[in-house]
Amino acid sequence: MAKKEKTAQKPKNVSLVLQANNTEYQSSGDSIYEAISALPVPWIELKTKGNLIVSKGEKSAEKFMFLALLKRLLRSPLYRKLIADQLEYLLR
């Protein structure tokens, strides 16, 4: 039986920062959708509007979001996909 070789983990190529509640929440992932899904803030704790800043390589994009949209972003996988596609378009 052959042993499996350990592969080095690839660095995450998308980093995301959510500025809300006078705090910065950071996450990263291989795609924008994964980075949004990995945000460490529960939607119930959001109390104010915020900025979503995504950077991929040398490019970065920023999206302002009101409270209702931020809560929907953290609750709904369908809305996460929609916002991920919009941010991907902004990064082109």
Order of alpha helices (4+ residues) and beta strands (2+ residues): beta-beta-alpha-beta-beta-alpha-alpha
